[in-house]
Amino acid sequence: MSNVQEPDIEQGSKPEETFHKAVIKAVENLLEQKKVSGSLVNYFILQDFGLDIAVFMKWSNNRFTVRFFELKAFIGSRQGGVGFGNQQGKGSQVDILLLENSQLNLANQFIRWLLVDGTKPKGSSRFIIFDNIQAKNAAMGGVRRGKQNNFRINTLVNNATTWDNFLKELEDFLTSQG
């Protein structure tokens, strides 16, 4: 996966789309390597399948897995936050985060949130992978219908990492048994 270059994330240059393309390329590269090594039999990726990216995999040990990713790019346009769902508090992201914590823990086996802090320079620790409980806890004023929901960036940046470490974490989640 290391041959996928860190994306340039800048305000005004479709940052979330740029991040999305880089993640797709990284996932495809990793899974192609797994196919060549014989540990993965087949896979396919669907985009905008409830969440931004869905990855379906069949492993050589006859294990089947699915992983979902929701991507966000923070570029500073919303003071200290990045939105999720729509302005009415609707959408798949809101539906997920309104679940009870026991249900969110179950969903953690399949779902990760991916965030890039585009206000930080390329090469720095600006990539974050977090689970549903962390997402719910990072919501400004809690998650509710009827409002634009936002993640508080300052609650997530403590877990920021470099692109290379981000790719390793992504690989660990993609290939985990859960």
C-alpha positions in Angstrom: 0.0 0.0 0.0 2.9 2.3 0.5 3.1 3.1 -3.2 -0.1 5.2 -3.0 1.0 8.7 -2.5 -0.4 11.0 0.2 -3.1 13.1 -1.4 -3.0 16.9 -1.6 -6.0 18.1 0.4 -6.7 21.8 -0.1 -9.7 24.1 0.3 -11.4 24.7 -3.0 -10.0 21.6 -4.7 -12.7 19.1 -3.8 -10.9 17.8 -0.7 -13.3 15.0 0.2 -13.3 13.7 -3.4 -9.5 13.8 -3.5 -9.3 11.9 -0.2 -11.9 9.4 -1.5 -9.9 8.6 -4.6 -6.7 8.1 -2.7 -8.4 5.7 -0.2 -10.0 3.7 -3.1 -6.6 3.4 -4.8 -5.0 2.3 -1.5 -7.7 -0.3 -0.8 -7.5 -1.7 -4.4 -3.7 -1.9 -4.2 -3.8 -3.7 -0.9 -6.4 -6.2 -2.0 -4.6 -6.8 -5.3 -1.5 -7.6 -3.3 -3.5 -10.0 -1.2 -4.9 -11.7 -4.3 -1.4 -12.1 -5.8 -0.2 -13.7 -2.5 -3.1 -16.1 -2.5 -4.7 -15.0 0.8 -7.6 -13.2 -1.0 -9.8 -15.0 -3.6 -11.9 -12.1 -4.8 -13.3 -8.7 -3.8 -15.3 -5.8 -5.1 -15.8 -2.2 -4.1 -19.1 -0.3 -4.2 -19.2 3.5 -3.8 -22.0 5.4 -2.1 -23.6 2.1 -0.9 -25.2 3.7 2.2 -21.8 4.9 3.3 -19.0 6.2 1.0 -17.2 2.9 0.4 -18.2 -0.7 0.8 -15.6 -3.5 0.3 -16.8 -7.1 0.0 -14.1 -9.8 0.3 -13.7 -13.6 0.0 -10.5 -14.9 1.6 -8.7 -18.1 0.7 -9.8 -19.8 4.0 -13.4 -19.4 2.8 -14.0 -16.5 5.1 -16.2 -13.7 3.8 -15.9 -10.1 5.1 -17.4 -6.7 4.4 -16.1 -3.3 5.5 -17.7 0.1 5.2 -16.0 3.5 5.3 -17.4 7.0 5.6 -14.9 9.7 4.6 -14.7 13.3 5.8 -12.3 16.1 5.0 -11.8 19.0 7.3 -10.5 22.2 5.6 -11.5 24.8 8.2 -14.6 26.1 6.4 -16.8 25.2 9.4 -15.4 26.5 12.6 -13.9 23.5 14.4 -16.1 21.0 12.8 -17.0 18.9 9.8 -20.6 18.0 9.0 -22.2 14.7 8.6 -25.7 13.9 7.4 -27.8 16.6 5.8 -29.0 20.0 7.2 -32.2 18.3 8.5 -30.3 15.7 10.5 -31.0 12.9 8.1 -28.8 10.4 6.3 -27.1 7.1 6.8 -24.4 8.6 9.0 -27.0 10.0 11.4 -29.0 6.8 11.3 -25.9 4.9 12.4 -24.9 7.3 15.2 -28.4 7.3 16.7 -28.1 3.6 17.5 -27.5 2.4 21.0 -23.9 1.9 22.0 -24.3 -1.9 22.1 -25.4 -1.7 18.4 -22.6 0.7 17.6 -20.1 -1.8 19.1 -21.6 -4.4 16.8 -21.3 -2.1 13.8 -17.7 -1.4 14.8 -16.8 -4.8 13.3 -17.8 -3.5 9.9 -17.5 0.3 9.8 -14.8 2.9 10.2 -14.8 6.7 9.8 -11.9 8.2 7.9 -10.9 11.8 8.3 -8.2 14.0 6.9 -7.4 17.4 8.4 -6.6 19.5 5.4 -5.5 22.4 7.5 -2.3 20.6 8.3 0.5 20.3 5.9 1.2 17.2 3.7 3.5 14.8 5.5 2.2 15.6 9.0 -0.1 13.6 11.3 -3.4 14.6 9.7 -5.2 11.3 9.0 -7.7 9.8 11.5 -9.4 6.4 11.6 -12.2 6.2 14.2 -15.1 3.9 15.1 -18.8 4.6 15.7 -18.5 5.2 19.4 -15.7 7.7 18.9 -17.8 9.3 16.1 -20.9 9.6 18.3 -18.8 11.1 21.2 -17.2 13.6 18.8 -20.6 15.0 17.7 -21.1 18.7 18.7 -24.1 18.8 21.0 -24.9 15.1 20.4 -26.4 13.5 17.3 -30.0 14.7 16.6 -32.5 14.8 13.8 -33.6 18.3 12.7 -30.2 19.9 12.7 -26.9 19.9 10.8 -24.7 17.5 12.8 -21.0 18.1 13.0 -17.9 16.4 14.4 -15.8 18.4 16.8 -12.3 18.1 15.2 -10.4 18.8 18.4 -11.8 15.6 20.0 -10.5 13.5 17.1 -7.1 15.1 16.2 -5.4 13.4 19.2 -5.5 10.2 17.2 -4.1 11.7 14.0 -1.4 9.9 12.2 0.8 10.1 9.1 -0.4 8.8 5.7 1.9 5.7 6.0 0.5 4.8 9.4 -3.0 5.5 8.3 -2.5 3.0 5.5 -1.3 0.4 8.0 -4.4 1.0 10.2 -6.6 0.8 7.1 -5.0 -2.6 6.2 -5.4 -3.9 9.7 -9.1 -3.1 9.7 -9.7 -4.5 6.1 -8.0 -7.8 6.9 -9.2 -8.3 10.5 -11.2 -11.4 11.4 -14.1 -9.5 12.9 
